[in-house]
Amino acid sequence: MRPLKAGVIGLGVGEQHLISMLEAGIEVSSLCDFDPEKRTYAKSKYPNCRLYENANDLIDDPELDIVAIASYDHHHTSQIVRALENGKHVFAEKPVCLKQEEAEKIKNALARSNGLRLSTNTILRLSPRFLDLKRRCDSGELGSVYNIEADYNYGRLHKIMSGWRGEIEDYSVMLGGGIHLIDLMLWISGQKIVEVHAIGNKICSSNAKFHTPDMATALLRFDNSIIGKVSANFGCVMPHFHKFCVYGTKATFENQVPHARLYTSREADSSPQEIDTPYPAVQKGALIPSFIQAIRGNGDPIVSEADVFSALDICFAIDRSLQTGKPEIIKAT
């Protein structure tokens, strides 16, 4: 089997993609960033790599088999479609795109691609704490799950008040952050979300250029009657944290720091079991090895193409509900 060659666009989080590819035995031969300081850094640290200022020049390199995309969110669609049309497998940072019509373009390009693979970096699936929770749910330890509540508490308001996120007029906090917890809900439950009803506000970022909420909350209806709630809270005054609670008929799981808690009794004087599996304790490039194995024909990546589009569809429906004020049925791309 000939060695695979990869290129990386965006040398912020993208450097973690680069490191994971090198560790997986992939030759990373090309790097791209429009920031000259990052290119200077890359030239020093990765002297054998070709350096590009323009992403299209990297994507068009005929020697590459894989393109890892960690550029700003609003560049993802054009770069992903171009890479697929140039015969490259794509690993992209979340969100893969920002609009439902963009997702359709990507899905159509993928359908024409003759077996190319696409995945994204919804990394919480590999957090030891959530792997442990998945095992407990699958084993029946929690009983029948009937409610899941999750909050993406970002605690980094400056990220949307300035910088590239602030330049996107209709920036979506659900796509920008909440998608991590939506993907986790889908994976933990093994069920589909079929309807959402969202509300939001823009109190914390009232002076920002964009006009969409910095705080959004949605009620979710699963196809097996589970009720869910997910929030994306970019303005909270607290450190970045993924609150995640699963309520079952036998037990309740609650993510906390430093330990999670597992409640197995309704009695007031009972104490919950502390779960000390590490959280989040997962590197940004941890999903890369399974993606490489999928390219080599060894099953699907941990986050499959279907998983990518399922989480996007729910985010799009939440954003539509924020605009209409009404419940929205999930429309698959």
Order of alpha helices (4+ residues) and beta strands (2+ residues): beta-alpha-beta-alpha-beta-alpha-beta-alpha-beta-alpha-beta-alpha-beta-alpha-alpha-alpha-beta-beta-beta-beta-beta-beta-beta-alpha-alpha-beta
